[in-house]
Amino acid sequence: MAIVLTTVLSILAITVLAWAAKKMLRITVCPICLGVGGTWLWMVVARYFGMAFDTSMLPVLLGGSAVGLAYQIEKRLPPGGSALLWKSLFIPAGLVAAYGIALPNWTLFAVALVVVLILTVLFFVPRHLQANDSATVERLEEQMKKCC
């Protein structure tokens, strides 16, 4: 039960710090996302350096970050991109990556990370311009040349 209290207090503390930094620095950042991410990051680092503690909350935090990341990236999908397909592919791959961190199994994490990167490229790199898009681009370029 101590790990639950430690986790919650860590999330709250980092969230408050991120919120204060956001107010002072005028940066766009989700304070609770930083609270959760910062908490699992210090847990992974502490475990790496041999600190003995209950890591049962680590997979919960990592899974939440994988899902949260999918939803944050979904907001930036190009027009016509399928949000359902994005989340259906990204979330399972993200959960496998999170599992690789939680074990730790760095090979599993690396493979899942490669899958996540491939998905990101497939969803965000423009494929080609359609004929009517090309004509629109040319028309806009001509208008810009005549502008000034």
DSSP file with accessible surface (Angstrom, degrees, kcal/mol):
  #  RESIDUE AA STRUCTURE BP1 BP2  ACC     N-H-->O    O-->H-N    N-H-->O    O-->H-N    TCO  KAPPA ALPHA  PHI   PSI    X-CA   Y-CA   Z-CA
    1    1 A M     >        0   0  182      0, 0.0     4,-1.8     0, 0.0     3,-0.3   0.000 360.0 360.0 360.0 -26.2    0.0    0.0    0.0
    2    2 A A  H  >  +     0   0   75      1,-0.2     4,-2.8     2,-0.2     5,-0.2   0.867 360.0  56.3 -63.5 -35.5    3.0    2.3    0.6
    3    3 A I  H  > S+     0   0   16      2,-0.2     4,-2.7     1,-0.2    -1,-0.2   0.866 104.5  53.0 -66.6 -33.1    3.8    2.2   -3.2
    4    4 A V  H  > S+     0   0   53     -3,-0.3     4,-2.8     2,-0.2     5,-0.2   0.950 112.0  44.7 -65.3 -46.3    0.3    3.5   -4.0
    5    5 A L  H  X S+     0   0  108     -4,-1.8     4,-2.7     2,-0.2     5,-0.2   0.930 114.2  49.3 -63.6 -44.4    0.6    6.4   -1.7
    6    6 A T  H  X S+     0   0   64     -4,-2.8     4,-2.4     1,-0.2    -1,-0.2   0.922 112.7  48.5 -59.9 -43.7    4.2    7.2   -2.9
    7    7 A T  H  X S+     0   0    1     -4,-2.7     4,-2.7     2,-0.2    -2,-0.2   0.939 112.8  46.4 -63.6 -48.4    2.9    7.0   -6.5
    8    8 A V  H  X S+     0   0   69     -4,-2.8     4,-2.6     1,-0.2     5,-0.2   0.929 113.8  48.1 -62.4 -44.6   -0.1    9.3   -5.9
    9    9 A L  H  X S+     0   0   99     -4,-2.7     4,-2.7    -5,-0.2    -1,-0.2   0.900 112.0  50.3 -63.7 -38.5    2.0   11.8   -4.0
   10   10 A S  H  X S+     0   0   18     -4,-2.4     4,-2.7    -5,-0.2     5,-0.3   0.933 111.0  48.3 -64.6 -46.2    4.7   11.8   -6.7
   11   11 A I  H  X S+     0   0   25     -4,-2.7     4,-2.6     1,-0.2    -2,-0.2   0.941 114.3  46.5 -59.2 -47.0    2.1   12.3   -9.5
   12   12 A L  H  X S+     0   0   94     -4,-2.6     4,-2.5    -5,-0.2    -2,-0.2   0.921 113.2  48.4 -63.1 -43.7    0.5   15.2   -7.5
   13   13 A A  H  X S+     0   0   55     -4,-2.7     4,-2.3     2,-0.2    -2,-0.2   0.942 115.0  43.6 -63.8 -47.3    3.9   16.8   -6.7
   14   14 A I  H  X S+     0   0   44     -4,-2.7     4,-2.8     1,-0.2     5,-0.2   0.896 112.9  53.8 -67.2 -36.4    5.1   16.7  -10.3
   15   15 A T  H  X S+     0   0   26     -4,-2.6     4,-2.8    -5,-0.3    -2,-0.2   0.930 109.2  47.7 -62.3 -45.4    1.7   17.8  -11.6
   16   16 A V  H  X S+     0   0   91     -4,-2.5     4,-2.6     2,-0.2    -2,-0.2   0.927 113.0  48.7 -62.7 -44.0    1.8   20.9   -9.3
   17   17 A L  H  X S+     0   0  122     -4,-2.3     4,-2.6     1,-0.2    -2,-0.2   0.922 113.2  47.3 -61.4 -43.2    5.3   21.7  -10.4
   18   18 A A  H  X S+     0   0   10     -4,-2.8     4,-2.6     2,-0.2    -2,-0.2   0.899 111.3  51.3 -65.8 -39.2    4.4   21.3  -14.1
   19   19 A W  H  X S+     0   0  139     -4,-2.8     4,-2.0     2,-0.2    -2,-0.2   0.931 111.7  47.0 -62.7 -44.3    1.3   23.5  -13.6
   20   20 A A  H  X S+     0   0   35     -4,-2.6     4,-2.3     2,-0.2     5,-0.2   0.921 112.8  49.0 -64.6 -42.0    3.4   26.2  -11.9
   21   21 A A  H  X S+     0   0   29     -4,-2.6     4,-3.2     1,-0.2     5,-0.3   0.902 108.9  53.7 -64.4 -37.9    6.0   26.0  -14.7
   22   22 A K  H  X S+     0   0   81     -4,-2.6     4,-1.3     1,-0.2     5,-0.5   0.902 110.2  47.1 -63.1 -40.8    3.3   26.2  -17.3
   23   23 A K  H  < S+     0   0  114     -4,-2.0    -1,-0.2     2,-0.2    -2,-0.2   0.900 119.3  39.1 -67.2 -41.5    1.9   29.4  -15.7
   24   24 A M  H  < S+     0   0  148     -4,-2.3    -2,-0.2     1,-0.2    -1,-0.2   0.880 125.3  34.7 -78.6 -39.0    5.3   31.1  -15.4
   25   25 A L  H  < S-     0   0  114     -4,-3.2    -3,-0.2    -5,-0.2    -2,-0.2   0.516  95.0-132.8 -96.8  -8.4    6.8   30.0  -18.7
   26   26 A R     <  +     0   0  203     -4,-1.3     2,-0.3    -5,-0.3    -3,-0.1   0.897  51.8 152.2  57.0  41.3    3.7   30.0  -20.9
   27   27 A I        -     0   0   80     -5,-0.5     2,-0.9    -6,-0.3    -1,-0.2  -0.776  49.7-121.7-100.2 150.4    4.4   26.6  -22.3
   28   28 A T        +     0   0  143     -2,-0.3     2,-0.3     2,-0.1    -6,-0.0  -0.817  56.4 134.9 -94.3 105.4    1.8   24.2  -23.6
   29   29 A V        -     0   0   38     -2,-0.9     3,-0.1   -11,-0.1    -2,-0.1  -0.990  57.6-117.8-149.0 145.2    2.1   21.1  -21.6
   30   30 A C     >  -     0   0   46     -2,-0.3     4,-2.1     1,-0.2     5,-0.2  -0.779  22.6-157.8 -85.8 111.1   -0.3   18.8  -19.8
   31   31 A P  H  > S+     0   0   21      0, 0.0     4,-2.2     0, 0.0   -13,-0.2   0.891  90.8  49.3 -60.0 -40.7    0.6   18.9  -16.1
   32   32 A I  H  > S+     0   0   87      2,-0.2     4,-2.7     1,-0.2     5,-0.2   0.887 108.5  54.3 -68.9 -34.0   -1.0   15.5  -15.3
   33   33 A C  H  > S+     0   0   60      1,-0.2     4,-2.9     2,-0.2     5,-0.2   0.921 110.7  46.0 -62.5 -42.9    0.7   13.9  -18.2
   34   34 A L  H  X S+     0   0   79     -4,-2.1     4,-2.9     2,-0.2     5,-0.3   0.863 110.2  55.2 -66.5 -34.7    4.1   15.1  -16.9
   35   35 A G  H  X S+     0   0    0     -4,-2.2     4,-1.7    -5,-0.2    -2,-0.2   0.942 114.2  38.5 -62.4 -47.3    3.1   14.0  -13.4
   36   36 A V  H  X S+     0   0   31     -4,-2.7     4,-2.5     2,-0.2     5,-0.3   0.950 119.9  46.4 -68.3 -48.9    2.4   10.4  -14.5
   37   37 A G  H  X S+     0   0   19     -4,-2.9     4,-2.2    -5,-0.2    -2,-0.2   0.907 112.7  49.6 -62.3 -41.5    5.4   10.3  -16.9
   38   38 A G  H  X S+     0   0   22     -4,-2.9     4,-2.3    -5,-0.2    -1,-0.2   0.882 110.0  52.5 -64.7 -35.4    7.8   11.8  -14.4
   39   39 A T  H  X S+     0   0    0     -4,-1.7     4,-1.9    -5,-0.3    -2,-0.2   0.945 112.2  42.5 -67.9 -47.8    6.7    9.3  -11.8
   40   40 A W  H  X S+     0   0   55     -4,-2.5     4,-2.4     1,-0.2    -1,-0.2   0.872 112.3  57.0 -69.6 -27.8    7.3    6.3  -14.0
   41   41 A L  H  X S+     0   0   95     -4,-2.2     4,-2.6    -5,-0.3     5,-0.2   0.949 107.8  45.2 -66.3 -45.6   10.5    7.8  -15.2
   42   42 A W  H  X S+     0   0   87     -4,-2.3     4,-2.7     1,-0.2    -1,-0.2   0.871 112.3  53.8 -67.4 -30.3   12.0    8.1  -11.7
   43   43 A M  H  X S+     0   0    0     -4,-1.9     4,-2.4     2,-0.2    -1,-0.2   0.926 110.2  45.7 -66.7 -42.6   10.8    4.6  -10.9
   44   44 A V  H  X S+     0   0   19     -4,-2.4     4,-2.4     2,-0.2    -2,-0.2   0.932 115.3  47.0 -64.9 -44.5   12.6    3.2  -13.9
   45   45 A V  H  X S+     0   0   66     -4,-2.6     4,-2.0     2,-0.2    -2,-0.2   0.928 112.3  49.7 -64.2 -43.7   15.7    5.1  -13.2
   46   46 A A  H  <>S+     0   0   13     -4,-2.7     5,-2.5    -5,-0.2    -1,-0.2   0.919 112.1  48.0 -62.4 -42.0   15.7    4.1   -9.5
   47   47 A R  H ><5S+     0   0   52     -4,-2.4     3,-1.8     1,-0.2    -1,-0.2   0.913 108.5  55.1 -65.0 -39.3   15.2    0.5  -10.4
   48   48 A Y  H 3<5S+     0   0  175     -4,-2.4    -1,-0.2     1,-0.3    -2,-0.2   0.882 106.3  51.3 -60.4 -38.3   18.1    0.7  -12.9
   49   49 A F  T 3<5S-     0   0  157     -4,-2.0    -1,-0.3    -5,-0.1    -2,-0.2   0.300 124.8-103.0 -85.9  11.4   20.4    2.0  -10.2
   50   50 A G  T < 5 +     0   0   63     -3,-1.8     2,-0.4     1,-0.3    -3,-0.2   0.574  64.0 157.2  86.2  10.6   19.4   -0.9   -8.0
   51   51 A M      < -     0   0  118     -5,-2.5     2,-0.6    -6,-0.2    -1,-0.3  -0.545  38.4-134.8 -71.3 125.9   17.1    0.8   -5.6
   52   52 A A        +     0   0  100     -2,-0.4     2,-0.3     2,-0.0    -1,-0.1  -0.723  47.6 128.5 -88.1 117.4   14.8   -1.9   -4.1
   53   53 A F        -     0   0   57     -2,-0.6     2,-0.5   -10,-0.1    -2,-0.0  -0.977  65.3 -81.1-158.1 164.9   11.1   -0.9   -4.0
   54   54 A D        -     0   0   85     -2,-0.3     3,-0.3     1,-0.1     4,-0.0  -0.596  37.0-175.5 -73.0 117.5    7.8   -2.3   -5.0
   55   55 A T    >   +     0   0   44     -2,-0.5     3,-1.1     1,-0.2    -1,-0.1   0.122  46.5 117.2-101.9  22.2    7.3   -1.6   -8.7
   56   56 A S  T 3  S+     0   0   66      1,-0.3     4,-0.5     2,-0.2    -1,-0.2   0.772  75.6  52.1 -64.5 -24.3    3.7   -2.9   -8.9
   57   57 A M  T 3> S+     0   0   38     -3,-0.3     4,-2.3     1,-0.2    -1,-0.3   0.693  89.5  82.4 -82.5 -17.5    2.4    0.6   -9.9
   58   58 A L  H <> S+     0   0    1     -3,-1.1     4,-2.7     1,-0.2     5,-0.2   0.919  89.7  47.8 -56.7 -49.7    5.0    0.9  -12.8
   59   59 A P  H  > S+     0   0   68      0, 0.0     4,-2.6     0, 0.0    -1,-0.2   0.885 110.5  53.5 -62.4 -33.3    3.0   -1.1  -15.4
   60   60 A V  H  > S+     0   0   95     -4,-0.5     4,-2.3     2,-0.2    -2,-0.2   0.946 112.1  44.1 -63.8 -47.0   -0.2    0.8  -14.5
   61   61 A L  H  X S+     0   0   11     -4,-2.3     4,-2.1     2,-0.2    -1,-0.2   0.914 114.1  49.5 -64.7 -43.4    1.6    4.2  -15.1
   62   62 A L  H  X S+     0   0    5     -4,-2.7     4,-2.2    -5,-0.2    -1,-0.2   0.914 111.2  49.2 -63.5 -43.1    3.3    3.0  -18.3
   63   63 A G  H  X S+     0   0   15     -4,-2.6     4,-2.2    -5,-0.2     5,-0.2   0.915 109.9  51.5 -62.6 -42.2    0.0    1.7  -19.7
   64   64 A G  H  X S+     0   0   44     -4,-2.3     4,-2.8    -5,-0.2    -1,-0.2   0.894 109.4  50.6 -61.9 -38.4   -1.7    4.9  -18.9
   65   65 A S  H  X S+     0   0   32     -4,-2.1     4,-2.7     2,-0.2    -1,-0.2   0.893 107.8  53.0 -67.1 -38.1    1.0    6.8  -20.7
   66   66 A A  H  X S+     0   0   10     -4,-2.2     4,-1.9     2,-0.2    -2,-0.2   0.936 114.0  42.1 -62.4 -45.1    0.8    4.6  -23.8
   67   67 A V  H  X S+     0   0   52     -4,-2.2     4,-2.1     2,-0.2    -2,-0.2   0.933 114.8  50.5 -68.2 -44.4   -3.0    5.3  -24.0
   68   68 A G  H  X S+     0   0   30     -4,-2.8     4,-2.2     1,-0.2    -2,-0.2   0.901 109.1  51.8 -60.8 -40.2   -2.6    9.0  -23.3
   69   69 A L  H  X S+     0   0   91     -4,-2.7     4,-2.7     2,-0.2     5,-0.3   0.910 107.1  53.2 -63.6 -41.7    0.0    9.3  -25.9
   70   70 A A  H  X S+     0   0    0     -4,-1.9     4,-2.1     1,-0.2    -1,-0.2   0.919 111.2  46.2 -60.0 -42.1   -2.2    7.7  -28.5
   71   71 A Y  H  X S+     0   0  110     -4,-2.1     4,-1.0     2,-0.2    -1,-0.2   0.860 112.2  50.2 -71.1 -34.8   -5.0   10.1  -27.7
   72   72 A Q  H  < S+     0   0   69     -4,-2.2     3,-0.4    -5,-0.2     4,-0.3   0.920 113.7  44.9 -68.1 -41.9   -2.6   13.2  -27.8
   73   73 A I  H >< S+     0   0   37     -4,-2.7     3,-2.0     1,-0.2    -2,-0.2   0.860 102.9  66.3 -69.8 -33.4   -1.2   12.1  -31.2
   74   74 A E  H >< S+     0   0   46     -4,-2.1     3,-1.8     1,-0.3    -1,-0.2   0.865  91.8  62.8 -55.4 -36.1   -4.7   11.4  -32.5
   75   75 A K  T 3< S+     0   0  149     -4,-1.0    -1,-0.3    -3,-0.4    -2,-0.2   0.711 104.6  48.1 -62.0 -20.7   -5.5   15.1  -32.2
   76   76 A R  T <  S+     0   0  168     -3,-2.0    -1,-0.3    -4,-0.3    -2,-0.2   0.247  78.7 132.7-106.5  10.2   -2.8   15.8  -34.8
   77   77 A L    <   -     0   0   28     -3,-1.8     3,-0.1    -4,-0.2    47,-0.1  -0.348  64.1-107.1 -60.0 142.0   -3.8   13.1  -37.4
   78   78 A P    >   -     0   0   50      0, 0.0     3,-2.3     0, 0.0    -1,-0.1  -0.300  50.3 -77.3 -65.6 156.4   -3.9   14.5  -40.9
   79   79 A P  T 3  S+     0   0  139      0, 0.0     3,-0.1     0, 0.0    -3,-0.0  -0.260 121.6  24.3 -55.2 137.4   -7.4   15.1  -42.4
   80   80 A G  T 3  S+     0   0   88      1,-0.3     2,-0.2    -3,-0.1    -3,-0.0   0.328  89.0 133.7  88.5  -8.5   -8.9   11.8  -43.6
   81   81 A G    <   -     0   0   35     -3,-2.3     2,-0.8     1,-0.1    -1,-0.3  -0.536  61.4-118.1 -75.6 140.6   -6.8    9.7  -41.1
   82   82 A S     >  -     0   0   57     -2,-0.2     4,-2.5     1,-0.2     5,-0.1  -0.703  21.5-167.2 -84.0 112.8   -8.8    7.1  -39.2
   83   83 A A  H  > S+     0   0   30     -2,-0.8     4,-2.6     2,-0.2     5,-0.2   0.889  89.5  52.1 -65.0 -39.0   -8.6    7.8  -35.5
   84   84 A L  H  > S+     0   0  123      2,-0.2     4,-2.6     1,-0.2    -1,-0.2   0.931 111.1  46.0 -65.0 -44.2  -10.0    4.4  -34.7
   85   85 A L  H  > S+     0   0   88      2,-0.2     4,-1.6     1,-0.2     5,-0.3   0.927 112.0  52.9 -64.1 -42.7   -7.4    2.6  -36.8
   86   86 A W  H  X S+     0   0    0     -4,-2.5     4,-3.1     1,-0.2     3,-0.4   0.955 114.5  40.1 -55.4 -53.4   -4.7    4.7  -35.3
   87   87 A K  H  X S+     0   0   41     -4,-2.6     4,-1.9     1,-0.2    -1,-0.2   0.879 111.3  58.2 -67.1 -35.4   -5.6    3.9  -31.7
   88   88 A S  H  < S+     0   0   64     -4,-2.6    -1,-0.2    -5,-0.2    -2,-0.2   0.789 119.1  30.2 -65.6 -28.6   -6.3    0.2  -32.6
   89   89 A L  H  X S+     0   0   73     -4,-1.6     4,-1.4    -3,-0.4    -2,-0.2   0.829 121.9  47.6 -95.6 -41.0   -2.8   -0.2  -33.9
   90   90 A F  H  X S+     0   0    5     -4,-3.1     4,-3.1    -5,-0.3     5,-0.2   0.915 106.6  54.7 -71.0 -44.5   -0.8    2.3  -31.7
   91   91 A I  H  X S+     0   0   31     -4,-1.9     4,-2.8    -5,-0.3     5,-0.2   0.944 109.2  45.6 -62.3 -48.7   -2.2    1.4  -28.3
   92   92 A P  H  > S+     0   0   68      0, 0.0     4,-2.1     0, 0.0    -1,-0.2   0.936 116.1  47.1 -60.2 -41.0   -1.4   -2.4  -28.4
   93   93 A A  H  X S+     0   0   12     -4,-1.4     4,-2.3     1,-0.2    -2,-0.2   0.914 112.9  49.8 -64.9 -39.5    2.1   -1.6  -29.7
   94   94 A G  H  X S+     0   0    8     -4,-3.1     4,-2.6     1,-0.2    -1,-0.2   0.880 108.9  51.8 -65.0 -37.4    2.5    1.1  -27.0
   95   95 A L  H  X S+     0   0   76     -4,-2.8     4,-2.5    -5,-0.2    -1,-0.2   0.882 108.5  50.8 -67.7 -36.3    1.4   -1.4  -24.3
   96   96 A V  H  X S+     0   0   64     -4,-2.1     4,-2.4    -5,-0.2    -2,-0.2   0.923 110.8  49.4 -65.7 -41.0    3.9   -3.9  -25.6
   97   97 A A  H  X S+     0   0   11     -4,-2.3     4,-1.8     2,-0.2    -2,-0.2   0.927 111.3  49.4 -62.0 -42.7    6.6   -1.2  -25.3
   98   98 A A  H  X S+     0   0   10     -4,-2.6     4,-2.7     1,-0.2    -2,-0.2   0.908 109.4  51.7 -62.6 -40.9    5.4   -0.4  -21.8
   99   99 A Y  H  X S+     0   0  135     -4,-2.5     4,-2.2     1,-0.2    -1,-0.2   0.907 106.2  54.9 -62.0 -40.4    5.6   -4.0  -20.9
  100  100 A G  H  <>S+     0   0    0     -4,-2.4     5,-3.6     1,-0.2    -1,-0.2   0.874 111.2  44.9 -61.9 -35.7    9.2   -4.2  -22.2
  101  101 A I  H  <5S+     0   0   18     -4,-1.8    -2,-0.2     3,-0.2    -1,-0.2   0.913 112.3  51.9 -71.9 -41.7   10.1   -1.3  -19.9
  102  102 A A  H  <5S+     0   0   18     -4,-2.7    -2,-0.2     1,-0.2    -1,-0.2   0.838 118.7  34.6 -67.0 -31.5    8.2   -2.8  -16.9
  103  103 A L  T  <5S-     0   0   82     -4,-2.2    -1,-0.2    -5,-0.2    -2,-0.2   0.920 110.8-120.6 -62.8 -54.8   10.0   -6.2  -17.2
  104  104 A P  T   5 +     0   0   63      0, 0.0     2,-0.4     0, 0.0    -3,-0.2   0.707  60.7 148.7 -82.1 137.7   12.7   -4.9  -18.1
  105  105 A N     >< -     0   0   67     -5,-3.6     4,-2.3     1,-0.1     5,-0.2  -0.853  21.0-174.6-134.1  94.9   13.2   -6.5  -21.5
  106  106 A W  H  > S+     0   0  126     -2,-0.4     4,-2.5     1,-0.2     5,-0.1   0.787  81.7  56.6 -70.2 -25.7   14.9   -3.9  -23.7
  107  107 A T  H  > S+     0   0  108      2,-0.2     4,-2.5     1,-0.2    -1,-0.2   0.941 109.3  45.7 -67.9 -46.7   14.7   -6.1  -26.9
  108  108 A L  H  > S+     0   0   52      1,-0.2     4,-2.5     2,-0.2     5,-0.2   0.928 113.7  50.1 -61.0 -43.7   11.0   -6.3  -26.6
  109  109 A F  H  X S+     0   0   53     -4,-2.3     4,-2.6    -9,-0.2    -2,-0.2   0.931 110.7  49.3 -59.5 -46.3   10.8   -2.6  -25.9
  110  110 A A  H  X S+     0   0   47     -4,-2.5     4,-2.3     2,-0.2    -2,-0.2   0.914 111.3  48.7 -63.1 -42.7   13.0   -1.8  -28.9
  111  111 A V  H  X S+     0   0   86     -4,-2.5     4,-2.2     2,-0.2    -1,-0.2   0.936 113.6  46.7 -63.3 -45.7   10.9   -4.0  -31.3
  112  112 A A  H  X S+     0   0    5     -4,-2.5     4,-2.5     1,-0.2    -2,-0.2   0.898 110.4  53.5 -63.9 -37.9    7.7   -2.4  -30.0
  113  113 A L  H  X S+     0   0   71     -4,-2.6     4,-2.6    -5,-0.2    -1,-0.2   0.904 106.9  51.5 -64.2 -40.0    9.2    1.1  -30.4
  114  114 A V  H  X S+     0   0   80     -4,-2.3     4,-2.6     2,-0.2    -1,-0.2   0.926 109.7  50.2 -61.9 -42.7   10.1    0.3  -34.0
  115  115 A V  H  X S+     0   0   65     -4,-2.2     4,-2.6     1,-0.2    -2,-0.2   0.932 110.3  49.9 -60.9 -44.1    6.5   -0.7  -34.7
  116  116 A V  H  X S+     0   0   17     -4,-2.5     4,-2.3     1,-0.2    -2,-0.2   0.920 111.5  48.7 -61.0 -42.5    5.3    2.5  -33.1
  117  117 A L  H  X S+     0   0   98     -4,-2.6     4,-2.4     2,-0.2    -1,-0.2   0.905 110.6  50.3 -65.6 -40.9    7.7    4.5  -35.2
  118  118 A I  H  X S+     0   0   93     -4,-2.6     4,-2.8     2,-0.2    -2,-0.2   0.929 110.7  49.8 -62.6 -44.1    6.6    2.7  -38.4
  119  119 A L  H  X S+     0   0   17     -4,-2.6     4,-2.2     1,-0.2    -2,-0.2   0.917 109.5  51.8 -60.1 -41.9    2.9    3.4  -37.5
  120  120 A T  H  X S+     0   0   44     -4,-2.3     4,-2.1     1,-0.2     5,-0.3   0.927 110.9  47.1 -62.4 -43.5    3.7    7.0  -37.0
  121  121 A V  H  X S+     0   0   83     -4,-2.4     4,-2.4     1,-0.2    -2,-0.2   0.939 111.7  51.0 -63.1 -45.0    5.4    7.3  -40.4
  122  122 A L  H  < S+     0   0   96     -4,-2.8    -1,-0.2     1,-0.2    -2,-0.2   0.862 117.4  38.9 -62.0 -35.3    2.5    5.5  -42.1
  123  123 A F  H  < S+     0   0   27     -4,-2.2    -1,-0.2    -5,-0.2    -2,-0.2   0.741 126.5  31.3 -87.5 -23.6   -0.1    7.8  -40.5
  124  124 A F  H  < S+     0   0   60     -4,-2.1    -3,-0.2    -5,-0.2    -2,-0.2   0.654  91.5  88.9-114.8 -19.3    1.7   11.1  -40.7
  125  125 A V  S  < S-     0   0   79     -4,-2.4     2,-0.0    -5,-0.3    -4,-0.0  -0.727  81.9-118.1 -83.2 124.8    4.0   11.1  -43.8
  126  126 A P        -     0   0  117      0, 0.0     3,-0.1     0, 0.0    -2,-0.1  -0.365  20.5-157.0 -62.8 139.0    2.1   12.4  -46.8
  127  127 A R        -     0   0  186      1,-0.3     2,-0.3    -5,-0.1    -3,-0.0   0.967  56.7 -44.0 -81.8 -64.4    1.9    9.9  -49.6
  128  128 A H        -     0   0  150      0, 0.0     2,-0.4     0, 0.0    -1,-0.3  -0.978  56.2 -96.9-162.8 160.0    1.3   11.9  -52.7
  129  129 A L        -     0   0  110     -2,-0.3     2,-0.1    -3,-0.1     0, 0.0  -0.667  36.4-129.3 -83.4 137.9   -0.8   14.8  -53.9
  130  130 A Q     >  -     0   0  113     -2,-0.4     4,-2.6     1,-0.1     5,-0.2  -0.410  30.8-102.5 -77.3 164.6   -3.9   14.1  -55.7
  131  131 A A  H  > S+     0   0   88      1,-0.2     4,-2.0     2,-0.2     5,-0.2   0.915 122.4  45.7 -58.1 -46.2   -4.5   15.8  -59.1
  132  132 A N  H  > S+     0   0   99      1,-0.2     4,-1.9     2,-0.2    -1,-0.2   0.851 111.9  52.7 -70.3 -29.9   -6.9   18.4  -57.7
  133  133 A D  H  > S+     0   0   71      2,-0.2     4,-2.5     1,-0.2    -1,-0.2   0.903 107.8  52.1 -67.3 -40.1   -4.6   19.1  -54.8
  134  134 A S  H  X S+     0   0   41     -4,-2.6     4,-2.5     1,-0.2    -2,-0.2   0.910 109.1  49.2 -63.0 -41.8   -1.7   19.6  -57.2
  135  135 A A  H  X S+     0   0   56     -4,-2.0     4,-2.4    -5,-0.2    -1,-0.2   0.906 110.6  50.9 -64.8 -39.5   -3.8   22.1  -59.2
  136  136 A T  H  X S+     0   0   56     -4,-1.9     4,-2.5     2,-0.2    -2,-0.2   0.918 110.1  49.6 -64.1 -42.5   -4.8   23.9  -56.0
  137  137 A V  H  X S+     0   0   55     -4,-2.5     4,-2.6     1,-0.2    -2,-0.2   0.932 111.2  49.0 -62.3 -45.5   -1.1   24.1  -54.9
  138  138 A E  H  X S+     0   0  114     -4,-2.5     4,-2.2     2,-0.2    -1,-0.2   0.915 111.2  50.2 -61.5 -41.8   -0.1   25.5  -58.3
  139  139 A R  H  X S+     0   0  132     -4,-2.4     4,-2.2     1,-0.2    -2,-0.2   0.931 111.7  47.9 -62.8 -43.8   -2.9   28.1  -58.2
  140  140 A L  H  X S+     0   0   79     -4,-2.5     4,-2.3     1,-0.2    -1,-0.2   0.893 109.4  53.3 -65.0 -38.6   -1.8   29.2  -54.7
  141  141 A E  H  X S+     0   0  100     -4,-2.6     4,-2.0     2,-0.2    -1,-0.2   0.917 109.1  49.1 -62.9 -40.9    1.8   29.4  -55.7
  142  142 A E  H  X S+     0   0   92     -4,-2.2     4,-1.8     1,-0.2    -2,-0.2   0.911 110.5  50.7 -64.0 -41.9    0.9   31.7  -58.6
  143  143 A Q  H  X S+     0   0  104     -4,-2.2     4,-0.8     1,-0.2    -1,-0.2   0.883 109.6  50.9 -63.2 -38.7   -1.2   33.9  -56.3
  144  144 A M  H  X S+     0   0  141     -4,-2.3     4,-0.8     1,-0.2     3,-0.3   0.875 107.3  53.3 -67.0 -36.8    1.7   34.2  -53.9
  145  145 A K  H  < S+     0   0  146     -4,-2.0     3,-0.2     1,-0.2    -1,-0.2   0.883 112.4  44.4 -65.3 -36.0    4.1   35.2  -56.7
  146  146 A K  H  < S+     0   0  169     -4,-1.8    -1,-0.2     1,-0.2    -2,-0.2   0.635  97.5  81.5 -81.6 -13.4    1.7   38.0  -57.7
  147  147 A C  H  <        0   0   95     -4,-0.8    -1,-0.2    -3,-0.3    -2,-0.2   0.923 360.0 360.0 -60.5 -52.6    1.2   39.1  -54.1
  148  148 A C     <        0   0  154     -4,-0.8    -1,-0.1    -3,-0.2    -4,-0.0  -0.855 360.0 360.0-119.5 360.0    4.3   41.2  -53.5
